[in-house]
Amino acid sequence: MTRRCVCPGSYDPVTLGHADVIERAARLWDEVVVAVLHNPAKAGMFSPEERRKLLEDAVGHLPNVRVEVFANRLLVDVCTEVGAEAIIKGLRGDTDFAYELPMALMNRHLTGIETVFLPGDPRFAHISSSLIKEVARLGGDISGLVGDGVRDALLARLQTES
């Protein structure tokens, strides 16, 4: 029986912190489904398919990881669909825990699925997708916070917006 987990997120864009959590999850489970969750009511910088491609570039070297896009779905429904036994969430600190705990409890209430929290690598504790976009938009150097492909895609997108 394959032990499968889901690593959900918007990944707009994927950071090195995201990649770190996915890589560590891949050592713990037989298969990791990276679920790009998309809410069509929210405009992202990258389309869901662009996010999927950037994620595949970041974690595609891991043979037991697959990336899929889901829209307008409860996370627990995604987990049921793919046959996952756990949700993996990376935590950077107390604020993430306070935000994620109620969702983990609701997901367990709805379907019984457990959420496993992985502490983020301290080297990446200060980064988020939103902060990466803001720093890049204002001309700051995001090298070492995202992969080269993400950096190049983000800078190209910002040039087309201006």
OpenMM code with the backbone's topology and positions (N, CA, C; nanometers):
from openmm import Vec3, app, unit

residues = "MET THR ARG ARG CYS VAL CYS PRO GLY SER TYR ASP PRO VAL THR LEU GLY HIS ALA ASP VAL ILE GLU ARG ALA ALA ARG LEU TRP ASP GLU VAL VAL VAL ALA VAL LEU HIS ASN PRO ALA LYS ALA GLY MET PHE SER PRO GLU GLU ARG ARG LYS LEU LEU GLU ASP ALA VAL GLY HIS LEU PRO ASN VAL ARG VAL GLU VAL PHE ALA ASN ARG LEU LEU VAL ASP VAL CYS THR GLU VAL GLY ALA GLU ALA ILE ILE LYS GLY LEU ARG GLY ASP THR ASP PHE ALA TYR GLU LEU PRO MET ALA LEU MET ASN ARG HIS LEU THR GLY ILE GLU THR VAL PHE LEU PRO GLY ASP PRO ARG PHE ALA HIS ILE SER SER SER LEU ILE LYS GLU VAL ALA ARG LEU GLY GLY ASP ILE SER GLY LEU VAL GLY ASP GLY VAL ARG ASP ALA LEU LEU ALA ARG LEU GLN THR GLU SER".split()
positions = [
    Vec3(0.0841, -0.1186, 0.0000),
    Vec3(0.0000, 0.0000, 0.0000),
    Vec3(0.0887, 0.1251, 0.0000),
    Vec3(0.0613, 0.2151, -0.0918),
    Vec3(0.1395, 0.3375, -0.1040),
    Vec3(0.0951, 0.4385, 0.0006),
    Vec3(0.1921, 0.4877, 0.0765),
    Vec3(0.1648, 0.5941, 0.1733),
    Vec3(0.1821, 0.7271, 0.1011),
    Vec3(0.0722, 0.8037, 0.0951),
    Vec3(0.0695, 0.9257, 0.0156),
    Vec3(0.0296, 1.0445, 0.1026),
    Vec3(0.0929, 1.1582, 0.0775),
    Vec3(0.0569, 1.2823, 0.1469),
    Vec3(0.0365, 1.3921, 0.0441),
    Vec3(-0.0249, 1.5002, 0.0900),
    Vec3(-0.0466, 1.6177, 0.0058),
    Vec3(0.0241, 1.7365, 0.0702),
    Vec3(0.1003, 1.8089, -0.0104),
    Vec3(0.1615, 1.9355, 0.0311),
    Vec3(0.0870, 2.0458, -0.0439),
    Vec3(-0.0100, 2.1099, 0.0218),
    Vec3(-0.0923, 2.2097, -0.0469),
    Vec3(-0.0333, 2.3507, -0.0386),
    Vec3(-0.0696, 2.4322, -0.1333),
    Vec3(-0.0313, 2.5729, -0.1284),
    Vec3(-0.0711, 2.6436, -0.2550),
    Vec3(-0.0592, 2.7761, -0.2515),
    Vec3(-0.0834, 2.8517, -0.3743),
    Vec3(0.0452, 2.8579, -0.4573),
    Vec3(0.1591, 2.8583, -0.3899),
    Vec3(0.2893, 2.8556, -0.4571),
    Vec3(0.3004, 2.9637, -0.5638),
    Vec3(0.2729, 3.0876, -0.5243),
    Vec3(0.2728, 3.1985, -0.6206),
    Vec3(0.3765, 3.3034, -0.5836),
    Vec3(0.5051, 3.2756, -0.6019),
    Vec3(0.5675, 3.1573, -0.6601),
    Vec3(0.6242, 3.0651, -0.5525),
    Vec3(0.6743, 2.9500, -0.5977),
    Vec3(0.7405, 2.8556, -0.5082),
    Vec3(0.8726, 2.9166, -0.4600),
    Vec3(0.9007, 2.9001, -0.3316),
    Vec3(1.0253, 2.9506, -0.2717),
    Vec3(1.1148, 2.8327, -0.2344),
    Vec3(1.2364, 2.8629, -0.1946),
    Vec3(1.3254, 2.7563, -0.1468),
    Vec3(1.2726, 2.6941, -0.0177),
    Vec3(1.1984, 2.7714, 0.0610),
    Vec3(1.1351, 2.7164, 0.1808),
    Vec3(1.0312, 2.6113, 0.1453),
    Vec3(0.9490, 2.6389, 0.0445),
    Vec3(0.8522, 2.5394, -0.0030),
    Vec3(0.9244, 2.4132, -0.0495),
    Vec3(1.0265, 2.4327, -0.1329),
    Vec3(1.0998, 2.3183, -0.1887),
    Vec3(1.1617, 2.2336, -0.0776),
    Vec3(1.2132, 2.2980, 0.0260),
    Vec3(1.2719, 2.2262, 0.1389),
    Vec3(1.1687, 2.1363, 0.2066),
    Vec3(1.0495, 2.1884, 0.2323),
    Vec3(0.9450, 2.1090, 0.2979),
    Vec3(0.9028, 1.9928, 0.2079),
    Vec3(0.8880, 2.0172, 0.0792),
    Vec3(0.8487, 1.9113, -0.0146),
    Vec3(0.9553, 1.8024, -0.0191),
    Vec3(1.0819, 1.8419, -0.0246),
    Vec3(1.1908, 1.7437, -0.0280),
    Vec3(1.1935, 1.6590, 0.0987),
    Vec3(1.1706, 1.7210, 0.2134),
    Vec3(1.1700, 1.6436, 0.3383),
    Vec3(1.0486, 1.5527, 0.3469),
    Vec3(0.9350, 1.5994, 0.2969),
    Vec3(0.8156, 1.5139, 0.2933),
    Vec3(0.8402, 1.3926, 0.2034),
    Vec3(0.9131, 1.4129, 0.0946),
    Vec3(0.9422, 1.3034, 0.0018),
    Vec3(1.0288, 1.1949, 0.0652),
    Vec3(1.1022, 1.2288, 0.1692),
    Vec3(1.1810, 1.1273, 0.2417),
    Vec3(1.0948, 1.0502, 0.3410),
    Vec3(0.9790, 1.1054, 0.3766),
    Vec3(0.8932, 1.0437, 0.4783),
    Vec3(0.7771, 0.9630, 0.4203),
    Vec3(0.7321, 0.9971, 0.2999),
    Vec3(0.6177, 0.9297, 0.2383),
    Vec3(0.6591, 0.8655, 0.1072),
    Vec3(0.5836, 0.7630, 0.0666),
    Vec3(0.6108, 0.6964, -0.0608),
    Vec3(0.5839, 0.7897, -0.1783),
    Vec3(0.4779, 0.8684, -0.1651),
    Vec3(0.4430, 0.9617, -0.2721),
    Vec3(0.3942, 1.0927, -0.2125),
    Vec3(0.4375, 1.2029, -0.2731),
    Vec3(0.3954, 1.3365, -0.2327),
    Vec3(0.3229, 1.3998, -0.3507),
    Vec3(0.1998, 1.4418, -0.3254),
    Vec3(0.1242, 1.5169, -0.4256),
    Vec3(0.1314, 1.6636, -0.3843),
    Vec3(0.1985, 1.7425, -0.4648),
    Vec3(0.2054, 1.8858, -0.4403),
    Vec3(0.0809, 1.9448, -0.5066),
    Vec3(-0.0102, 1.9934, -0.4239),
    Vec3(-0.1378, 2.0442, -0.4722),
    Vec3(-0.1326, 2.1961, -0.4849),
    Vec3(-0.1310, 2.2426, -0.6089),
    Vec3(-0.1396, 2.3860, -0.6349),
    Vec3(-0.2875, 2.4210, -0.6247),
    Vec3(-0.3231, 2.4898, -0.5177),
    Vec3(-0.4621, 2.5260, -0.4942),
    Vec3(-0.4872, 2.6640, -0.5529),
    Vec3(-0.5882, 2.6710, -0.6363),
    Vec3(-0.6156, 2.7945, -0.7100),
    Vec3(-0.7589, 2.8379, -0.6842),
    Vec3(-0.7721, 2.9622, -0.6452),
    Vec3(-0.9033, 3.0230, -0.6292),
    Vec3(-0.9198, 3.1215, -0.7446),
    Vec3(-1.0054, 3.0890, -0.8427),
    Vec3(-1.0207, 3.1779, -0.9586),
    Vec3(-1.0645, 3.3199, -0.9224),
    Vec3(-1.1200, 3.3387, -0.8040),
    Vec3(-1.1613, 3.4728, -0.7623),
    Vec3(-1.0423, 3.5599, -0.7231),
    Vec3(-0.9271, 3.4981, -0.7013),
    Vec3(-0.8075, 3.5735, -0.6636),
    Vec3(-0.7094, 3.5753, -0.7801),
    Vec3(-0.6611, 3.6936, -0.8102),
    Vec3(-0.5627, 3.7073, -0.9176),
    Vec3(-0.4237, 3.6822, -0.8614),
    Vec3(-0.3542, 3.5886, -0.9171),
    Vec3(-0.2169, 3.5620, -0.8771),
    Vec3(-0.1214, 3.6222, -0.9782),
    Vec3(0.0050, 3.6248, -0.9426),
    Vec3(0.1046, 3.6741, -1.0370),
    Vec3(0.1236, 3.5736, -1.1503),
    Vec3(0.1223, 3.4445, -1.1143),
    Vec3(0.1412, 3.3382, -1.2126),
    Vec3(0.0128, 3.2574, -1.2254),
    Vec3(-0.0140, 3.2101, -1.3442),
    Vec3(-0.1299, 3.1241, -1.3656),
    Vec3(-0.1056, 2.9913, -1.2932),
    Vec3(-0.2109, 2.9163, -1.2657),
    Vec3(-0.1919, 2.7850, -1.2019),
    Vec3(-0.0974, 2.6949, -1.2815),
    Vec3(-0.1065, 2.6978, -1.4133),
    Vec3(-0.0174, 2.6136, -1.4945),
    Vec3(0.1275, 2.6617, -1.4874),
    Vec3(0.1476, 2.7925, -1.4812),
    Vec3(0.2842, 2.8445, -1.4643),
    Vec3(0.3397, 2.8021, -1.3289),
    Vec3(0.2580, 2.8067, -1.2245),
    Vec3(0.3015, 2.7625, -1.0914),
    Vec3(0.3395, 2.6151, -1.0934),
    Vec3(0.2567, 2.5345, -1.1610),
    Vec3(0.2855, 2.3913, -1.1716),
    Vec3(0.4216, 2.3702, -1.2380),
    Vec3(0.4460, 2.4416, -1.3460),
    Vec3(0.5727, 2.4270, -1.4181),
    Vec3(0.6906, 2.4707, -1.3311),
    Vec3(0.6772, 2.5821, -1.2600),
    Vec3(0.7851, 2.6286, -1.1722),
    Vec3(0.8111, 2.5280, -1.0603),
    Vec3(0.7049, 2.4680, -1.0082),
    Vec3(0.7206, 2.3649, -0.9051),
    Vec3(0.7897, 2.2410, -0.9613),
    Vec3(0.7495, 2.2003, -1.0806),
    Vec3(0.8139, 2.0836, -1.1417),
    Vec3(0.9618, 2.1090, -1.1637),
    Vec3(0.9974, 2.2320, -1.2015),
    Vec3(1.1387, 2.2668, -1.2165),
    Vec3(1.2111, 2.2599, -1.0822),
    Vec3(1.1417, 2.2984, -0.9746),
    Vec3(1.2043, 2.3038, -0.8417),
    Vec3(1.2173, 2.1664, -0.7762),
    Vec3(1.1166, 2.0795, -0.7948),
    Vec3(1.1170, 1.9514, -0.7229),
    Vec3(1.1039, 1.8305, -0.8153),
    Vec3(1.1116, 1.8542, -0.9449),
    Vec3(1.0972, 1.7461, -1.0416),
    Vec3(1.2045, 1.6396, -1.0348),
    Vec3(1.3149, 1.6698, -0.9699),
    Vec3(1.4215, 1.5703, -0.9547),
    Vec3(1.3847, 1.4618, -0.8540),
    Vec3(1.2778, 1.4828, -0.7793),
    Vec3(1.2345, 1.3857, -0.6786),
    Vec3(1.1390, 1.2868, -0.7447),
    Vec3(1.1777, 1.1589, -0.7536),
    Vec3(1.0966, 1.0632, -0.8301),
    Vec3(0.9596, 1.0331, -0.7707),
    Vec3(0.9401, 1.0605, -0.6437),
    Vec3(0.8127, 1.0272, -0.5797),
    Vec3(0.7246, 1.1503, -0.5551),
    Vec3(0.7506, 1.2574, -0.6304),
    Vec3(0.6725, 1.3804, -0.6166),
    Vec3(0.6026, 1.4094, -0.7485),
    Vec3(0.4733, 1.4412, -0.7392),
    Vec3(0.3992, 1.4862, -0.8577),
    Vec3(0.3268, 1.6151, -0.8216),
    Vec3(0.3096, 1.7006, -0.9200),
    Vec3(0.2466, 1.8310, -0.8997),
    Vec3(0.1154, 1.8327, -0.9767),
    Vec3(0.0073, 1.8717, -0.9085),
    Vec3(-0.1248, 1.8802, -0.9714),
    Vec3(-0.1905, 2.0122, -0.9320),
    Vec3(-0.2783, 2.0606, -1.0179),
    Vec3(-0.3514, 2.1856, -0.9948),
    Vec3(-0.4963, 2.1513, -0.9610),
    Vec3(-0.5490, 2.2189, -0.8584),
    Vec3(-0.6880, 2.2017, -0.8164),
    Vec3(-0.7491, 2.3400, -0.7965),
    Vec3(-0.8748, 2.3562, -0.8401),
    Vec3(-0.9430, 2.4848, -0.8259),
    Vec3(-1.0763, 2.4659, -0.7557),
    Vec3(-1.1094, 2.5636, -0.6715),
    Vec3(-1.2402, 2.5676, -0.6048),
    Vec3(-1.2755, 2.4363, -0.5367),
    Vec3(-1.1821, 2.3821, -0.4602),
    Vec3(-1.2040, 2.2546, -0.3934),
    Vec3(-1.1588, 2.2657, -0.2498),
    Vec3(-1.2284, 2.1965, -0.1610),
    Vec3(-1.1787, 2.1826, -0.0244),
    Vec3(-1.0552, 2.0937, -0.0270),
    Vec3(-0.9586, 2.1273, 0.0543),
    Vec3(-0.8368, 2.0478, 0.0617),
    Vec3(-0.8679, 1.9029, 0.0974),
    Vec3(-0.9622, 1.8806, 0.1871),
    Vec3(-0.9946, 1.7420, 0.2254),
    Vec3(-1.0502, 1.6643, 0.1067),
    Vec3(-1.1202, 1.7306, 0.0156),
    Vec3(-1.1703, 1.6623, -0.1038),
    Vec3(-1.0554, 1.6257, -0.1974),
    Vec3(-0.9573, 1.7137, -0.2083),
    Vec3(-0.8375, 1.6833, -0.2862),
    Vec3(-0.7682, 1.5604, -0.2269),
    Vec3(-0.7546, 1.5583, -0.0951),
    Vec3(-0.6879, 1.4461, -0.0290),
    Vec3(-0.7612, 1.3151, -0.0525),
    Vec3(-0.8932, 1.3185, -0.0451),
    Vec3(-0.9730, 1.1983, -0.0714),
    Vec3(-0.9540, 1.1532, -0.2152),
    Vec3(-0.9576, 1.2477, -0.3083),
    Vec3(-0.9430, 1.2149, -0.4507),
    Vec3(-0.8103, 1.1458, -0.4811),
    Vec3(-0.7020, 1.1940, -0.4210),
    Vec3(-0.5705, 1.1365, -0.4522),
    Vec3(-0.5316, 1.0230, -0.3580),
    Vec3(-0.6154, 0.9965, -0.2585),
    Vec3(-0.5866, 0.8868, -0.1657),
    Vec3(-0.4776, 0.9183, -0.0649),
    Vec3(-0.4722, 1.0417, -0.0197),
    Vec3(-0.3682, 1.0833, 0.0760),
    Vec3(-0.4104, 1.0505, 0.2181),
    Vec3(-0.3139, 1.0146, 0.2982),
    Vec3(-0.3381, 0.9863, 0.4395),
    Vec3(-0.3004, 1.1014, 0.5299),
    Vec3(-0.2332, 1.2023, 0.4743),
    Vec3(-0.1888, 1.3146, 0.5571),
    Vec3(-0.1699, 1.4390, 0.4726),
    Vec3(-0.1828, 1.5522, 0.5392),
    Vec3(-0.1528, 1.6836, 0.4823),
    Vec3(-0.0229, 1.7292, 0.5471),
    Vec3(0.0687, 1.7779, 0.4674),
    Vec3(0.1966, 1.8269, 0.5186),
    Vec3(0.1984, 1.9780, 0.5080),
    Vec3(0.2265, 2.0438, 0.6182),
    Vec3(0.2373, 2.1893, 0.6200),
    Vec3(0.3706, 2.2275, 0.6836),
    Vec3(0.4436, 2.3147, 0.6171),
    Vec3(0.5667, 2.3680, 0.6741),
    Vec3(0.5344, 2.4879, 0.7613),
    Vec3(0.6032, 2.4961, 0.8723),
    Vec3(0.5832, 2.6076, 0.9656),
    Vec3(0.7120, 2.6866, 0.9803),
    Vec3(0.7012, 2.8179, 0.9635),
    Vec3(0.8169, 2.9054, 0.9836),
    Vec3(0.8275, 2.9521, 1.1271),
    Vec3(0.7162, 2.9528, 1.1991),
    Vec3(0.7191, 3.0018, 1.3364),
    Vec3(0.5812, 3.0000, 1.3987),
    Vec3(0.5693, 3.0719, 1.5111),
    Vec3(0.4452, 3.0754, 1.5886),
    Vec3(0.3255, 3.1263, 1.5084),
    Vec3(0.3470, 3.2264, 1.4266),
    Vec3(0.2368, 3.2836, 1.3499),
    Vec3(0.1786, 3.1807, 1.2535),
    Vec3(0.2658, 3.1058, 1.1857),
    Vec3(0.2175, 3.0006, 1.0961),
    Vec3(0.1387, 2.8958, 1.1731),
    Vec3(0.1896, 2.8569, 1.2902),
    Vec3(0.1193, 2.7559, 1.3703),
    Vec3(-0.0199, 2.8058, 1.4098),
    Vec3(-0.0284, 2.9296, 1.4555),
    Vec3(-0.1575, 2.9857, 1.4965),
    Vec3(-0.2552, 2.9907, 1.3788),
    Vec3(-0.2048, 3.0149, 1.2595),
    Vec3(-0.2887, 3.0202, 1.1398),
    Vec3(-0.3300, 2.8798, 1.0948),
    Vec3(-0.2363, 2.7845, 1.0995),
    Vec3(-0.2594, 2.6505, 1.0446),
    Vec3(-0.3366, 2.5575, 1.1382),
    Vec3(-0.3228, 2.5743, 1.2684),
    Vec3(-0.3865, 2.4814, 1.3619),
    Vec3(-0.5381, 2.4735, 1.3455),
    Vec3(-0.6117, 2.5847, 1.3399),
    Vec3(-0.7576, 2.5719, 1.3217),
    Vec3(-0.7953, 2.4987, 1.1923),
    Vec3(-0.7189, 2.5218, 1.0850),
    Vec3(-0.7472, 2.4519, 0.9596),
    Vec3(-0.7207, 2.3028, 0.9730),
    Vec3(-0.6121, 2.2675, 1.0422),
    Vec3(-0.5810, 2.1260, 1.0637),
    Vec3(-0.6915, 2.0578, 1.1438),
    Vec3(-0.7405, 2.1267, 1.2450),
    Vec3(-0.8476, 2.0697, 1.3271),
    Vec3(-0.9774, 2.0558, 1.2478),
    Vec3(-1.0080, 2.1537, 1.1635),
    Vec3(-1.1274, 2.1454, 1.0793),
    Vec3(-1.1157, 2.0312, 0.9785),
    Vec3(-0.9985, 2.0168, 0.9172),
    Vec3(-0.9791, 1.9090, 0.8205),
    Vec3(-0.9952, 1.7726, 0.8873),
    Vec3(-0.9421, 1.7584, 1.0082),
    Vec3(-0.9584, 1.6326, 1.0817),
    Vec3(-1.1053, 1.6116, 1.1169),
    Vec3(-1.1744, 1.7168, 1.1564),
    Vec3(-1.3174, 1.7070, 1.1878),
    Vec3(-1.3973, 1.6613, 1.0651),
    Vec3(-1.3656, 1.7172, 0.9475),
    Vec3(-1.4421, 1.6875, 0.8271),
    Vec3(-1.4227, 1.5454, 0.7768),
    Vec3(-1.2994, 1.4965, 0.7806),
    Vec3(-1.2712, 1.3662, 0.7176),
    Vec3(-1.1824, 1.2736, 0.7989),
    Vec3(-1.1269, 1.3230, 0.9077),
    Vec3(-1.0356, 1.2406, 0.9862),
    Vec3(-0.8912, 1.2479, 0.9400),
    Vec3(-0.8644, 1.3219, 0.8322),
    Vec3(-0.7259, 1.3304, 0.7834),
    Vec3(-0.6417, 1.4127, 0.8810),
    Vec3(-0.5216, 1.3666, 0.9034),
    Vec3(-0.4296, 1.4353, 0.9938),
    Vec3(-0.3402, 1.5307, 0.9174),
    Vec3(-0.3004, 1.6360, 0.9847),
    Vec3(-0.2030, 1.7311, 0.9318),
    Vec3(-0.0734, 1.7115, 1.0085),
    Vec3(0.0352, 1.7009, 0.9346),
    Vec3(0.1682, 1.6881, 0.9941),
    Vec3(0.2417, 1.8190, 0.9687),
    Vec3(0.2891, 1.8799, 1.0758),
    Vec3(0.3628, 2.0050, 1.0653),
    Vec3(0.5128, 1.9764, 1.0631),
    Vec3(0.5798, 2.0280, 0.9618),
    Vec3(0.7257, 2.0178, 0.9531),
    Vec3(0.7848, 2.1556, 0.9794),
    Vec3(0.8752, 2.1653, 1.0744),
    Vec3(0.9370, 2.2960, 1.0971),
    Vec3(1.0207, 2.3356, 0.9760),
    Vec3(1.0053, 2.4598, 0.9354),
    Vec3(1.0825, 2.5093, 0.8222),
    Vec3(1.2296, 2.5232, 0.8571),
    Vec3(1.3115, 2.5151, 0.7562),
    Vec3(1.4544, 2.5375, 0.7735),
    Vec3(1.4727, 2.6832, 0.8163),
    Vec3(1.5445, 2.7083, 0.9260),
    Vec3(1.5619, 2.8463, 0.9738),
    Vec3(1.6205, 2.9412, 0.8691),
    Vec3(1.6955, 2.8873, 0.7726),
    Vec3(1.7513, 2.9732, 0.6676),
    Vec3(1.6432, 3.0406, 0.5845),
    Vec3(1.5209, 2.9806, 0.5845),
    Vec3(1.4137, 3.0322, 0.5005),
    Vec3(1.2966, 3.0874, 0.5821),
    Vec3(1.3146, 3.1013, 0.7115),
    Vec3(1.2037, 3.1407, 0.7998),
    Vec3(1.1488, 3.2800, 0.7697),
    Vec3(1.2276, 3.3633, 0.7084),
    Vec3(1.1864, 3.5017, 0.6838),
    Vec3(1.1227, 3.5226, 0.5470),
    Vec3(1.1094, 3.4164, 0.4672),
    Vec3(1.0593, 3.4384, 0.3319),
    Vec3(0.9182, 3.3829, 0.3132),
    Vec3(0.8448, 3.4510, 0.2295),
    Vec3(0.7123, 3.4067, 0.1871),
    Vec3(0.6978, 3.4474, 0.0412),
    Vec3(0.6041, 3.3872, -0.0278),
    Vec3(0.5808, 3.4243, -0.1678),
    Vec3(0.5463, 3.5722, -0.1804),
    Vec3(0.4632, 3.6207, -0.0895),
    Vec3(0.4233, 3.7623, -0.0947),
    Vec3(0.5428, 3.8543, -0.0765),
    Vec3(0.6279, 3.8215, 0.0186),
    Vec3(0.7457, 3.9045, 0.0441),
    Vec3(0.8432, 3.8990, -0.0735),
    Vec3(0.8593, 3.7811, -0.1324),
    Vec3(0.9465, 3.7662, -0.2490),
    Vec3(0.8994, 3.8591, -0.3612),
    Vec3(0.7691, 3.8578, -0.3880),
    Vec3(0.7145, 3.9425, -0.4952),
    Vec3(0.7356, 4.0908, -0.4646),
    Vec3(0.7159, 4.1294, -0.3393),
    Vec3(0.7328, 4.2697, -0.3024),
    Vec3(0.8778, 4.3143, -0.3164),
    Vec3(0.9703, 4.2326, -0.2675),
    Vec3(1.1125, 4.2671, -0.2763),
    Vec3(1.1547, 4.2770, -0.4228),
    Vec3(1.1122, 4.1793, -0.5046),
    Vec3(1.1486, 4.1824, -0.6464),
    Vec3(1.0885, 4.3043, -0.7152),
    Vec3(0.9640, 4.3351, -0.6841),
    Vec3(0.8949, 4.4486, -0.7456),
    Vec3(0.9683, 4.5799, -0.7161),
    Vec3(1.0303, 4.5885, -0.5972),
    Vec3(1.1001, 4.7107, -0.5569),
    Vec3(1.2496, 4.7071, -0.5870),
    Vec3(1.2910, 4.6047, -0.6652),
    Vec3(1.4294, 4.6007, -0.7121),
    Vec3(1.5274, 4.5296, -0.6223),
    Vec3(1.4810, 4.4626, -0.5190),
    Vec3(1.5709, 4.3893, -0.4301),
    Vec3(1.6152, 4.2565, -0.4898),
    Vec3(1.7236, 4.2048, -0.4371),
    Vec3(1.7817, 4.0799, -0.4859),
    Vec3(1.7154, 3.9615, -0.4155),
    Vec3(1.6501, 3.8744, -0.4906),
    Vec3(1.5835, 3.7576, -0.4331),
    Vec3(1.6632, 3.6288, -0.4557),
    Vec3(1.7861, 3.6425, -0.5022),
    Vec3(1.8720, 3.5251, -0.5199),
    Vec3(1.8917, 3.4556, -0.3858),
    Vec3(1.8927, 3.3243, -0.3877),
    Vec3(1.9103, 3.2480, -0.2653),
    Vec3(1.7817, 3.2307, -0.1857),
    Vec3(1.6713, 3.2890, -0.2346),
    Vec3(1.5410, 3.2753, -0.1691),
    Vec3(1.4441, 3.1954, -0.2542),
    Vec3(1.4679, 3.1987, -0.3845),
    Vec3(1.3921, 3.1210, -0.4819),
    Vec3(1.4931, 3.0600, -0.5783),
    Vec3(1.4505, 2.9577, -0.6514),
    Vec3(1.5379, 2.8992, -0.7518),
    Vec3(1.5618, 2.9968, -0.8663),
    Vec3(1.6641, 2.9695, -0.9455),
    Vec3(1.6979, 3.0582, -1.0570),
    Vec3(1.5826, 3.0708, -1.1563),
    Vec3(1.5123, 2.9605, -1.1833),
    Vec3(1.4006, 2.9647, -1.2768),
    Vec3(1.2884, 3.0542, -1.2279),
    Vec3(1.2600, 3.0477, -1.0991),
    Vec3(1.1561, 3.1328, -1.0406),
    Vec3(1.2006, 3.2778, -1.0452),
    Vec3(1.3259, 3.3033, -1.0087),
    Vec3(1.3774, 3.4413, -1.0129),
    Vec3(1.3638, 3.4993, -1.1534),
    Vec3(1.4062, 3.4220, -1.2536),
    Vec3(1.4002, 3.4709, -1.3915),
    Vec3(1.2563, 3.4938, -1.4370),
    Vec3(1.1667, 3.4009, -1.4030),
    Vec3(1.0251, 3.4148, -1.4414),
    Vec3(0.9616, 3.5355, -1.3729),
    Vec3(0.9946, 3.5551, -1.2469),
    Vec3(0.9382, 3.6673, -1.1716),
    Vec3(0.9877, 3.8005, -1.2266),
    Vec3(1.1160, 3.8110, -1.2522),
    Vec3(1.1703, 3.9361, -1.3057),
    Vec3(1.1141, 3.9641, -1.4457),
    Vec3(1.0984, 3.8602, -1.5268),
    Vec3(1.0401, 3.8783, -1.6595),
    Vec3(0.8954, 3.9259, -1.6480),
    Vec3(0.8193, 3.8684, -1.5550),
    Vec3(0.6805, 3.9071, -1.5382),
    Vec3(0.6711, 4.0517, -1.4920),
    Vec3(0.7583, 4.0911, -1.4012),
    Vec3(0.7555, 4.2288, -1.3527),
    Vec3(0.7902, 4.3282, -1.4629),
    Vec3(0.8800, 4.2894, -1.5529),
    Vec3(0.9147, 4.3777, -1.6663),
    Vec3(0.7962, 4.3965, -1.7585),
    Vec3(0.7161, 4.2922, -1.7793),
    Vec3(0.6005, 4.3050, -1.8682),
    Vec3(0.4882, 4.3852, -1.8051),
    Vec3(0.4858, 4.3889, -1.6700),
    Vec3(0.3827, 4.4652, -1.5988),
    Vec3(0.4102, 4.6143, -1.5985),
    Vec3(0.5372, 4.6513, -1.6130),
    Vec3(0.5717, 4.7943, -1.6028),
    Vec3(0.5656, 4.8657, -1.7342),
] * unit.nanometer
topology = app.Topology()
chain = topology.addChain("A")
for resn in residues:
    res = topology.addResidue(resn, chain)
    for name in ("N", "CA", "C"):
        topology.addAtom(name, app.Element.getBySymbol(name[0]), res)
